[in-house]
Amino acid sequence: MLIASDASLAPLYYKAGNLYKAREYKSEAIDCYQTILENFGDTALAPKALKELNSLGVKVNLPQTPTVTE
């Protein structure tokens, strides 16, 4: 669903996800929120998208950062 990887598009995906969710188009909302996590994970909307996915019953496995042992 990603059109371009420009970070300024993240708010549009979030708003679209919210609209889909409000209209009960669950799969479309999930697609929008997942697009944010996959392509705009470093933006402030990523935690919000994660929260929305959780509220829709989607279990998200985020990549774990390796722990450094000395």
mmCIF file of the N, C-alpha and C atoms, coordinates in Angstrom:
data_MODEL
# 
_entry.id   MODEL 
# 
loop_
_atom_site.group_PDB 
_atom_site.id 
_atom_site.type_symbol 
_atom_site.label_atom_id 
_atom_site.label_alt_id 
_atom_site.label_comp_id 
_atom_site.label_asym_id 
_atom_site.label_entity_id 
_atom_site.label_seq_id 
_atom_site.pdbx_PDB_ins_code 
_atom_site.Cartn_x 
_atom_site.Cartn_y 
_atom_site.Cartn_z 
_atom_site.occupancy 
_atom_site.B_iso_or_equiv 
_atom_site.pdbx_formal_charge 
_atom_site.auth_seq_id 
_atom_site.auth_comp_id 
_atom_site.auth_asym_id 
_atom_site.auth_atom_id 
_atom_site.pdbx_PDB_model_num 
ATOM 1   N N  . MET A 1 1  ? 0.811   -1.191 0.000  1.00 0.00 ? 1  MET A N  1 
ATOM 2   C CA . MET A 1 1  ? 0.000   0.000  0.000  1.00 0.00 ? 1  MET A CA 1 
ATOM 3   C C  . MET A 1 1  ? 0.861   1.265  0.000  1.00 0.00 ? 1  MET A C  1 
ATOM 4   N N  . LEU A 1 2  ? 2.121   1.132  0.269  1.00 0.00 ? 2  LEU A N  1 
ATOM 5   C CA . LEU A 1 2  ? 3.000   2.295  0.335  1.00 0.00 ? 2  LEU A CA 1 
ATOM 6   C C  . LEU A 1 2  ? 3.177   2.910  -1.050 1.00 0.00 ? 2  LEU A C  1 
ATOM 7   N N  . ILE A 1 3  ? 2.938   4.201  -1.124 1.00 0.00 ? 3  ILE A N  1 
ATOM 8   C CA . ILE A 1 3  ? 3.078   4.924  -2.380 1.00 0.00 ? 3  ILE A CA 1 
ATOM 9   C C  . ILE A 1 3  ? 4.507   5.433  -2.526 1.00 0.00 ? 3  ILE A C  1 
ATOM 10  N N  . ALA A 1 4  ? 5.022   6.038  -1.478 1.00 0.00 ? 4  ALA A N  1 
ATOM 11  C CA . ALA A 1 4  ? 6.394   6.549  -1.453 1.00 0.00 ? 4  ALA A CA 1 
ATOM 12  C C  . ALA A 1 4  ? 6.882   6.488  -0.017 1.00 0.00 ? 4  ALA A C  1 
ATOM 13  N N  . SER A 1 5  ? 8.175   6.415  0.168  1.00 0.00 ? 5  SER A N  1 
ATOM 14  C CA . SER A 1 5  ? 8.712   6.284  1.522  1.00 0.00 ? 5  SER A CA 1 
ATOM 15  C C  . SER A 1 5  ? 9.043   7.634  2.154  1.00 0.00 ? 5  SER A C  1 
ATOM 16  N N  . ASP A 1 6  ? 8.324   8.650  1.787  1.00 0.00 ? 6  ASP A N  1 
ATOM 17  C CA . ASP A 1 6  ? 8.498   9.985  2.350  1.00 0.00 ? 6  ASP A CA 1 
ATOM 18  C C  . ASP A 1 6  ? 7.834   10.025 3.727  1.00 0.00 ? 6  ASP A C  1 
ATOM 19  N N  . ALA A 1 7  ? 8.600   10.341 4.761  1.00 0.00 ? 7  ALA A N  1 
ATOM 20  C CA . ALA A 1 7  ? 8.085   10.329 6.138  1.00 0.00 ? 7  ALA A CA 1 
ATOM 21  C C  . ALA A 1 7  ? 6.916   11.287 6.347  1.00 0.00 ? 7  ALA A C  1 
ATOM 22  N N  . SER A 1 8  ? 6.769   12.273 5.478  1.00 0.00 ? 8  SER A N  1 
ATOM 23  C CA . SER A 1 8  ? 5.643   13.193 5.635  1.00 0.00 ? 8  SER A CA 1 
ATOM 24  C C  . SER A 1 8  ? 4.316   12.516 5.313  1.00 0.00 ? 8  SER A C  1 
ATOM 25  N N  . LEU A 1 9  ? 4.360   11.305 4.752  1.00 0.00 ? 9  LEU A N  1 
ATOM 26  C CA . LEU A 1 9  ? 3.130   10.573 4.448  1.00 0.00 ? 9  LEU A CA 1 
ATOM 27  C C  . LEU A 1 9  ? 2.600   9.793  5.652  1.00 0.00 ? 9  LEU A C  1 
ATOM 28  N N  . ALA A 1 10 ? 3.412   9.611  6.666  1.00 0.00 ? 10 ALA A N  1 
ATOM 29  C CA . ALA A 1 10 ? 2.993   8.838  7.837  1.00 0.00 ? 10 ALA A CA 1 
ATOM 30  C C  . ALA A 1 10 ? 1.693   9.364  8.442  1.00 0.00 ? 10 ALA A C  1 
ATOM 31  N N  . PRO A 1 11 ? 1.527   10.687 8.619  1.00 0.00 ? 11 PRO A N  1 
ATOM 32  C CA . PRO A 1 11 ? 0.259   11.168 9.178  1.00 0.00 ? 11 PRO A CA 1 
ATOM 33  C C  . PRO A 1 11 ? -0.953  10.834 8.301  1.00 0.00 ? 11 PRO A C  1 
ATOM 34  N N  . LEU A 1 12 ? -0.749  10.791 6.999  1.00 0.00 ? 12 LEU A N  1 
ATOM 35  C CA . LEU A 1 12 ? -1.858  10.446 6.107  1.00 0.00 ? 12 LEU A CA 1 
ATOM 36  C C  . LEU A 1 12 ? -2.271  8.991  6.291  1.00 0.00 ? 12 LEU A C  1 
ATOM 37  N N  . TYR A 1 13 ? -1.298  8.106  6.424  1.00 0.00 ? 13 TYR A N  1 
ATOM 38  C CA . TYR A 1 13 ? -1.616  6.703  6.674  1.00 0.00 ? 13 TYR A CA 1 
ATOM 39  C C  . TYR A 1 13 ? -2.322  6.539  8.021  1.00 0.00 ? 13 TYR A C  1 
ATOM 40  N N  . TYR A 1 14 ? -1.878  7.293  9.015  1.00 0.00 ? 14 TYR A N  1 
ATOM 41  C CA . TYR A 1 14 ? -2.501  7.203  10.336 1.00 0.00 ? 14 TYR A CA 1 
ATOM 42  C C  . TYR A 1 14 ? -3.945  7.694  10.286 1.00 0.00 ? 14 TYR A C  1 
ATOM 43  N N  . LYS A 1 15 ? -4.174  8.814  9.614  1.00 0.00 ? 15 LYS A N  1 
ATOM 44  C CA . LYS A 1 15 ? -5.531  9.340  9.500  1.00 0.00 ? 15 LYS A CA 1 
ATOM 45  C C  . LYS A 1 15 ? -6.420  8.396  8.697  1.00 0.00 ? 15 LYS A C  1 
ATOM 46  N N  . ALA A 1 16 ? -5.871  7.835  7.633  1.00 0.00 ? 16 ALA A N  1 
ATOM 47  C CA . ALA A 1 16 ? -6.639  6.877  6.839  1.00 0.00 ? 16 ALA A CA 1 
ATOM 48  C C  . ALA A 1 16 ? -6.983  5.651  7.682  1.00 0.00 ? 16 ALA A C  1 
ATOM 49  N N  . GLY A 1 17 ? -6.019  5.181  8.465  1.00 0.00 ? 17 GLY A N  1 
ATOM 50  C CA . GLY A 1 17 ? -6.280  4.052  9.354  1.00 0.00 ? 17 GLY A CA 1 
ATOM 51  C C  . GLY A 1 17 ? -7.390  4.348  10.337 1.00 0.00 ? 17 GLY A C  1 
ATOM 52  N N  . ASN A 1 18 ? -7.362  5.553  10.894 1.00 0.00 ? 18 ASN A N  1 
ATOM 53  C CA . ASN A 1 18 ? -8.416  5.940  11.838 1.00 0.00 ? 18 ASN A CA 1 
ATOM 54  C C  . ASN A 1 18 ? -9.787  5.994  11.161 1.00 0.00 ? 18 ASN A C  1 
ATOM 55  N N  . LEU A 1 19 ? -9.826  6.510  9.940  1.00 0.00 ? 19 LEU A N  1 
ATOM 56  C CA . LEU A 1 19 ? -11.096 6.559  9.207  1.00 0.00 ? 19 LEU A CA 1 
ATOM 57  C C  . LEU A 1 19 ? -11.610 5.159  8.896  1.00 0.00 ? 19 LEU A C  1 
ATOM 58  N N  . TYR A 1 20 ? -10.714 4.299  8.429  1.00 0.00 ? 20 TYR A N  1 
ATOM 59  C CA . TYR A 1 20 ? -11.122 2.920  8.159  1.00 0.00 ? 20 TYR A CA 1 
ATOM 60  C C  . TYR A 1 20 ? -11.619 2.241  9.425  1.00 0.00 ? 20 TYR A C  1 
ATOM 61  N N  . LYS A 1 21 ? -10.919 2.464  10.519 1.00 0.00 ? 21 LYS A N  1 
ATOM 62  C CA . LYS A 1 21 ? -11.317 1.849  11.792 1.00 0.00 ? 21 LYS A CA 1 
ATOM 63  C C  . LYS A 1 21 ? -12.694 2.351  12.224 1.00 0.00 ? 21 LYS A C  1 
ATOM 64  N N  . ALA A 1 22 ? -12.928 3.648  12.097 1.00 0.00 ? 22 ALA A N  1 
ATOM 65  C CA . ALA A 1 22 ? -14.216 4.223  12.480 1.00 0.00 ? 22 ALA A CA 1 
ATOM 66  C C  . ALA A 1 22 ? -15.360 3.683  11.618 1.00 0.00 ? 22 ALA A C  1 
ATOM 67  N N  . ARG A 1 23 ? -15.058 3.379  10.370 1.00 0.00 ? 23 ARG A N  1 
ATOM 68  C CA . ARG A 1 23 ? -16.071 2.859  9.442  1.00 0.00 ? 23 ARG A CA 1 
ATOM 69  C C  . ARG A 1 23 ? -16.153 1.332  9.474  1.00 0.00 ? 23 ARG A C  1 
ATOM 70  N N  . GLU A 1 24 ? -15.343 0.735  10.372 1.00 0.00 ? 24 GLU A N  1 
ATOM 71  C CA . GLU A 1 24 ? -15.311 -0.710 10.585 1.00 0.00 ? 24 GLU A CA 1 
ATOM 72  C C  . GLU A 1 24 ? -14.774 -1.480 9.382  1.00 0.00 ? 24 GLU A C  1 
ATOM 73  N N  . TYR A 1 25 ? -13.821 -0.874 8.665  1.00 0.00 ? 25 TYR A N  1 
ATOM 74  C CA . TYR A 1 25 ? -13.071 -1.558 7.632  1.00 0.00 ? 25 TYR A CA 1 
ATOM 75  C C  . TYR A 1 25 ? -11.760 -2.012 8.263  1.00 0.00 ? 25 TYR A C  1 
ATOM 76  N N  . LYS A 1 26 ? -11.849 -3.085 9.022  1.00 0.00 ? 26 LYS A N  1 
ATOM 77  C CA . LYS A 1 26 ? -10.735 -3.511 9.860  1.00 0.00 ? 26 LYS A CA 1 
ATOM 78  C C  . LYS A 1 26 ? -9.474  -3.834 9.052  1.00 0.00 ? 26 LYS A C  1 
ATOM 79  N N  . SER A 1 27 ? -9.597  -4.599 7.991  1.00 0.00 ? 27 SER A N  1 
ATOM 80  C CA . SER A 1 27 ? -8.392  -5.005 7.262  1.00 0.00 ? 27 SER A CA 1 
ATOM 81  C C  . SER A 1 27 ? -7.687  -3.815 6.620  1.00 0.00 ? 27 SER A C  1 
ATOM 82  N N  . GLU A 1 28 ? -8.447  -2.839 6.150  1.00 0.00 ? 28 GLU A N  1 
ATOM 83  C CA . GLU A 1 28 ? -7.845  -1.649 5.566  1.00 0.00 ? 28 GLU A CA 1 
ATOM 84  C C  . GLU A 1 28 ? -7.132  -0.819 6.627  1.00 0.00 ? 28 GLU A C  1 
ATOM 85  N N  . ALA A 1 29 ? -7.763  -0.711 7.806  1.00 0.00 ? 29 ALA A N  1 
ATOM 86  C CA . ALA A 1 29 ? -7.144  0.012  8.919  1.00 0.00 ? 29 ALA A CA 1 
ATOM 87  C C  . ALA A 1 29 ? -5.836  -0.665 9.325  1.00 0.00 ? 29 ALA A C  1 
ATOM 88  N N  . ILE A 1 30 ? -5.862  -1.980 9.414  1.00 0.00 ? 30 ILE A N  1 
ATOM 89  C CA . ILE A 1 30 ? -4.659  -2.731 9.772  1.00 0.00 ? 30 ILE A CA 1 
ATOM 90  C C  . ILE A 1 30 ? -3.553  -2.473 8.761  1.00 0.00 ? 30 ILE A C  1 
ATOM 91  N N  . ASP A 1 31 ? -3.898  -2.479 7.477  1.00 0.00 ? 31 ASP A N  1 
ATOM 92  C CA . ASP A 1 31 ? -2.895  -2.212 6.440  1.00 0.00 ? 31 ASP A CA 1 
ATOM 93  C C  . ASP A 1 31 ? -2.233  -0.850 6.632  1.00 0.00 ? 31 ASP A C  1 
ATOM 94  N N  . CYS A 1 32 ? -3.042  0.158  6.937  1.00 0.00 ? 32 CYS A N  1 
ATOM 95  C CA . CYS A 1 32 ? -2.495  1.510  7.125  1.00 0.00 ? 32 CYS A CA 1 
ATOM 96  C C  . CYS A 1 32 ? -1.554  1.562  8.322  1.00 0.00 ? 32 CYS A C  1 
ATOM 97  N N  . TYR A 1 33 ? -1.979  1.000  9.441  1.00 0.00 ? 33 TYR A N  1 
ATOM 98  C CA . TYR A 1 33 ? -1.150  1.025  10.637 1.00 0.00 ? 33 TYR A CA 1 
ATOM 99  C C  . TYR A 1 33 ? 0.133   0.205  10.450 1.00 0.00 ? 33 TYR A C  1 
ATOM 100 N N  . GLN A 1 34 ? 0.026   -0.941 9.766  1.00 0.00 ? 34 GLN A N  1 
ATOM 101 C CA . GLN A 1 34 ? 1.214   -1.742 9.521  1.00 0.00 ? 34 GLN A CA 1 
ATOM 102 C C  . GLN A 1 34 ? 2.182   -1.037 8.581  1.00 0.00 ? 34 GLN A C  1 
ATOM 103 N N  . THR A 1 35 ? 1.653   -0.290 7.636  1.00 0.00 ? 35 THR A N  1 
ATOM 104 C CA . THR A 1 35 ? 2.512   0.483  6.737  1.00 0.00 ? 35 THR A CA 1 
ATOM 105 C C  . THR A 1 35 ? 3.358   1.466  7.529  1.00 0.00 ? 35 THR A C  1 
ATOM 106 N N  . ILE A 1 36 ? 2.750   2.076  8.535  1.00 0.00 ? 36 ILE A N  1 
ATOM 107 C CA . ILE A 1 36 ? 3.499   3.012  9.389  1.00 0.00 ? 36 ILE A CA 1 
ATOM 108 C C  . ILE A 1 36 ? 4.621   2.284  10.111 1.00 0.00 ? 36 ILE A C  1 
ATOM 109 N N  . LEU A 1 37 ? 4.313   1.137  10.710 1.00 0.00 ? 37 LEU A N  1 
ATOM 110 C CA . LEU A 1 37 ? 5.345   0.402  11.451 1.00 0.00 ? 37 LEU A CA 1 
ATOM 111 C C  . LEU A 1 37 ? 6.461   -0.081 10.539 1.00 0.00 ? 37 LEU A C  1 
ATOM 112 N N  . GLU A 1 38 ? 6.114   -0.543 9.359  1.00 0.00 ? 38 GLU A N  1 
ATOM 113 C CA . GLU A 1 38 ? 7.107   -1.120 8.462  1.00 0.00 ? 38 GLU A CA 1 
ATOM 114 C C  . GLU A 1 38 ? 7.971   -0.068 7.759  1.00 0.00 ? 38 GLU A C  1 
ATOM 115 N N  . ASN A 1 39 ? 7.387   1.088  7.477  1.00 0.00 ? 39 ASN A N  1 
ATOM 116 C CA . ASN A 1 39 ? 8.094   2.073  6.659  1.00 0.00 ? 39 ASN A CA 1 
ATOM 117 C C  . ASN A 1 39 ? 8.424   3.380  7.371  1.00 0.00 ? 39 ASN A C  1 
ATOM 118 N N  . PHE A 1 40 ? 7.733   3.643  8.468  1.00 0.00 ? 40 PHE A N  1 
ATOM 119 C CA . PHE A 1 40 ? 7.940   4.891  9.198  1.00 0.00 ? 40 PHE A CA 1 
ATOM 120 C C  . PHE A 1 40 ? 8.122   4.608  10.688 1.00 0.00 ? 40 PHE A C  1 
ATOM 121 N N  . GLY A 1 41 ? 8.823   3.541  11.001 1.00 0.00 ? 41 GLY A N  1 
ATOM 122 C CA . GLY A 1 41 ? 8.998   3.111  12.382 1.00 0.00 ? 41 GLY A CA 1 
ATOM 123 C C  . GLY A 1 41 ? 9.755   4.088  13.258 1.00 0.00 ? 41 GLY A C  1 
ATOM 124 N N  . ASP A 1 42 ? 10.458  5.019  12.644 1.00 0.00 ? 42 ASP A N  1 
ATOM 125 C CA . ASP A 1 42 ? 11.228  5.991  13.418 1.00 0.00 ? 42 ASP A CA 1 
ATOM 126 C C  . ASP A 1 42 ? 10.464  7.293  13.638 1.00 0.00 ? 42 ASP A C  1 
ATOM 127 N N  . THR A 1 43 ? 9.184   7.328  13.263 1.00 0.00 ? 43 THR A N  1 
ATOM 128 C CA . THR A 1 43 ? 8.385   8.536  13.466 1.00 0.00 ? 43 THR A CA 1 
ATOM 129 C C  . THR A 1 43 ? 7.597   8.430  14.772 1.00 0.00 ? 43 THR A C  1 
ATOM 130 N N  . ALA A 1 44 ? 7.058   9.542  15.205 1.00 0.00 ? 44 ALA A N  1 
ATOM 131 C CA . ALA A 1 44 ? 6.274   9.581  16.445 1.00 0.00 ? 44 ALA A CA 1 
ATOM 132 C C  . ALA A 1 44 ? 4.952   8.836  16.305 1.00 0.00 ? 44 ALA A C  1 
ATOM 133 N N  . LEU A 1 45 ? 4.539   8.544  15.079 1.00 0.00 ? 45 LEU A N  1 
ATOM 134 C CA . LEU A 1 45 ? 3.273   7.845  14.880 1.00 0.00 ? 45 LEU A CA 1 
ATOM 135 C C  . LEU A 1 45 ? 3.394   6.333  15.014 1.00 0.00 ? 45 LEU A C  1 
ATOM 136 N N  . ALA A 1 46 ? 4.595   5.808  15.009 1.00 0.00 ? 46 ALA A N  1 
ATOM 137 C CA . ALA A 1 46 ? 4.782   4.363  15.117 1.00 0.00 ? 46 ALA A CA 1 
ATOM 138 C C  . ALA A 1 46 ? 4.197   3.793  16.419 1.00 0.00 ? 46 ALA A C  1 
ATOM 139 N N  . PRO A 1 47 ? 4.463   4.389  17.582 1.00 0.00 ? 47 PRO A N  1 
ATOM 140 C CA . PRO A 1 47 ? 3.852   3.851  18.808 1.00 0.00 ? 47 PRO A CA 1 
ATOM 141 C C  . PRO A 1 47 ? 2.327   3.955  18.797 1.00 0.00 ? 47 PRO A C  1 
ATOM 142 N N  . LYS A 1 48 ? 1.813   5.011  18.189 1.00 0.00 ? 48 LYS A N  1 
ATOM 143 C CA . LYS A 1 48 ? 0.357   5.164  18.096 1.00 0.00 ? 48 LYS A CA 1 
ATOM 144 C C  . LYS A 1 48 ? -0.237  4.100  17.174 1.00 0.00 ? 48 LYS A C  1 
ATOM 145 N N  . ALA A 1 49 ? 0.448   3.830  16.065 1.00 0.00 ? 49 ALA A N  1 
ATOM 146 C CA . ALA A 1 49 ? -0.016  2.795  15.150 1.00 0.00 ? 49 ALA A CA 1 
ATOM 147 C C  . ALA A 1 49 ? 0.012   1.431  15.832 1.00 0.00 ? 49 ALA A C  1 
ATOM 148 N N  . LEU A 1 50 ? 1.048   1.175  16.609 1.00 0.00 ? 50 LEU A N  1 
ATOM 149 C CA . LEU A 1 50 ? 1.140   -0.068 17.361 1.00 0.00 ? 50 LEU A CA 1 
ATOM 150 C C  . LEU A 1 50 ? -0.025  -0.204 18.336 1.00 0.00 ? 50 LEU A C  1 
ATOM 151 N N  . LYS A 1 51 ? -0.348  0.876  19.020 1.00 0.00 ? 51 LYS A N  1 
ATOM 152 C CA . LYS A 1 51 ? -1.467  0.864  19.961 1.00 0.00 ? 51 LYS A CA 1 
ATOM 153 C C  . LYS A 1 51 ? -2.779  0.569  19.230 1.00 0.00 ? 51 LYS A C  1 
ATOM 154 N N  . GLU A 1 52 ? -2.966  1.175  18.072 1.00 0.00 ? 52 GLU A N  1 
ATOM 155 C CA . GLU A 1 52 ? -4.184  0.945  17.298 1.00 0.00 ? 52 GLU A CA 1 
ATOM 156 C C  . GLU A 1 52 ? -4.258  -0.505 16.826 1.00 0.00 ? 52 GLU A C  1 
ATOM 157 N N  . LEU A 1 53 ? -3.136  -1.059 16.387 1.00 0.00 ? 53 LEU A N  1 
ATOM 158 C CA . LEU A 1 53 ? -3.129  -2.456 15.973 1.00 0.00 ? 53 LEU A CA 1 
ATOM 159 C C  . LEU A 1 53 ? -3.492  -3.372 17.141 1.00 0.00 ? 53 LEU A C  1 
ATOM 160 N N  . ASN A 1 54 ? -2.942  -3.077 18.300 1.00 0.00 ? 54 ASN A N  1 
ATOM 161 C CA . ASN A 1 54 ? -3.275  -3.873 19.484 1.00 0.00 ? 54 ASN A CA 1 
ATOM 162 C C  . ASN A 1 54 ? -4.760  -3.776 19.807 1.00 0.00 ? 54 ASN A C  1 
ATOM 163 N N  . SER A 1 55 ? -5.339  -2.590 19.650 1.00 0.00 ? 55 SER A N  1 
ATOM 164 C CA . SER A 1 55 ? -6.768  -2.426 19.944 1.00 0.00 ? 55 SER A CA 1 
ATOM 165 C C  . SER A 1 55 ? -7.639  -3.171 18.939 1.00 0.00 ? 55 SER A C  1 
ATOM 166 N N  . LEU A 1 56 ? -7.089  -3.436 17.756 1.00 0.00 ? 56 LEU A N  1 
ATOM 167 C CA . LEU A 1 56 ? -7.809  -4.205 16.743 1.00 0.00 ? 56 LEU A CA 1 
ATOM 168 C C  . LEU A 1 56 ? -7.567  -5.708 16.893 1.00 0.00 ? 56 LEU A C  1 
ATOM 169 N N  . GLY A 1 57 ? -6.796  -6.083 17.900 1.00 0.00 ? 57 GLY A N  1 
ATOM 170 C CA . GLY A 1 57 ? -6.540  -7.497 18.160 1.00 0.00 ? 57 GLY A CA 1 
ATOM 171 C C  . GLY A 1 57 ? -5.402  -8.078 17.360 1.00 0.00 ? 57 GLY A C  1 
ATOM 172 N N  . VAL A 1 58 ? -4.551  -7.218 16.814 1.00 0.00 ? 58 VAL A N  1 
ATOM 173 C CA . VAL A 1 58 ? -3.414  -7.679 16.020 1.00 0.00 ? 58 VAL A CA 1 
ATOM 174 C C  . VAL A 1 58 ? -2.196  -7.767 16.923 1.00 0.00 ? 58 VAL A C  1 
ATOM 175 N N  . LYS A 1 59 ? -1.593  -8.946 16.965 1.00 0.00 ? 59 LYS A N  1 
ATOM 176 C CA . LYS A 1 59 ? -0.373  -9.120 17.751 1.00 0.00 ? 59 LYS A CA 1 
ATOM 177 C C  . LYS A 1 59 ? 0.807   -8.758 16.858 1.00 0.00 ? 59 LYS A C  1 
ATOM 178 N N  . VAL A 1 60 ? 1.585   -7.802 17.288 1.00 0.00 ? 60 VAL A N  1 
ATOM 179 C CA . VAL A 1 60 ? 2.719   -7.312 16.509 1.00 0.00 ? 60 VAL A CA 1 
ATOM 180 C C  . VAL A 1 60 ? 4.005   -7.735 17.196 1.00 0.00 ? 60 VAL A C  1 
ATOM 181 N N  . ASN A 1 61 ? 4.863   -8.377 16.426 1.00 0.00 ? 61 ASN A N  1 
ATOM 182 C CA . ASN A 1 61 ? 6.183   -8.761 16.929 1.00 0.00 ? 61 ASN A CA 1 
ATOM 183 C C  . ASN A 1 61 ? 7.197   -7.768 16.392 1.00 0.00 ? 61 ASN A C  1 
ATOM 184 N N  . LEU A 1 62 ? 7.643   -6.892 17.245 1.00 0.00 ? 62 LEU A N  1 
ATOM 185 C CA . LEU A 1 62 ? 8.646   -5.911 16.853 1.00 0.00 ? 62 LEU A CA 1 
ATOM 186 C C  . LEU A 1 62 ? 10.023  -6.544 16.906 1.00 0.00 ? 62 LEU A C  1 
ATOM 187 N N  . PRO A 1 63 ? 10.895  -6.149 16.011 1.00 0.00 ? 63 PRO A N  1 
ATOM 188 C CA . PRO A 1 63 ? 12.262  -6.687 16.064 1.00 0.00 ? 63 PRO A CA 1 
ATOM 189 C C  . PRO A 1 63 ? 12.942  -6.277 17.367 1.00 0.00 ? 63 PRO A C  1 
ATOM 190 N N  . GLN A 1 64 ? 13.605  -7.224 17.965 1.00 0.00 ? 64 GLN A N  1 
ATOM 191 C CA . GLN A 1 64 ? 14.290  -6.941 19.219 1.00 0.00 ? 64 GLN A CA 1 
ATOM 192 C C  . GLN A 1 64 ? 15.713  -6.519 18.928 1.00 0.00 ? 64 GLN A C  1 
ATOM 193 N N  . THR A 1 65 ? 16.169  -5.578 19.732 1.00 0.00 ? 65 THR A N  1 
ATOM 194 C CA . THR A 1 65 ? 17.557  -5.162 19.590 1.00 0.00 ? 65 THR A CA 1 
ATOM 195 C C  . THR A 1 65 ? 18.424  -6.130 20.392 1.00 0.00 ? 65 THR A C  1 
ATOM 196 N N  . PRO A 1 66 ? 19.506  -6.573 19.820 1.00 0.00 ? 66 PRO A N  1 
ATOM 197 C CA . PRO A 1 66 ? 20.359  -7.516 20.542 1.00 0.00 ? 66 PRO A CA 1 
ATOM 198 C C  . PRO A 1 66 ? 21.001  -6.855 21.766 1.00 0.00 ? 66 PRO A C  1 
ATOM 199 N N  . THR A 1 67 ? 21.124  -7.633 22.804 1.00 0.00 ? 67 THR A N  1 
ATOM 200 C CA . THR A 1 67 ? 21.772  -7.121 24.004 1.00 0.00 ? 67 THR A CA 1 
ATOM 201 C C  . THR A 1 67 ? 23.269  -7.372 23.882 1.00 0.00 ? 67 THR A C  1 
ATOM 202 N N  . VAL A 1 68 ? 24.021  -6.420 24.329 1.00 0.00 ? 68 VAL A N  1 
ATOM 203 C CA . VAL A 1 68 ? 25.481  -6.518 24.259 1.00 0.00 ? 68 VAL A CA 1 
ATOM 204 C C  . VAL A 1 68 ? 25.997  -6.981 25.624 1.00 0.00 ? 68 VAL A C  1 
ATOM 205 N N  . THR A 1 69 ? 26.735  -8.056 25.599 1.00 0.00 ? 69 THR A N  1 
ATOM 206 C CA . THR A 1 69 ? 27.342  -8.541 26.847 1.00 0.00 ? 69 THR A CA 1 
ATOM 207 C C  . THR A 1 69 ? 28.837  -8.286 26.782 1.00 0.00 ? 69 THR A C  1 
ATOM 208 N N  . GLU A 1 70 ? 29.369  -7.916 27.891 1.00 0.00 ? 70 GLU A N  1 
ATOM 209 C CA . GLU A 1 70 ? 30.801  -7.603 27.941 1.00 0.00 ? 70 GLU A CA 1 
ATOM 210 C C  . GLU A 1 70 ? 31.555  -8.660 28.676 1.00 0.00 ? 70 GLU A C  1 
# 
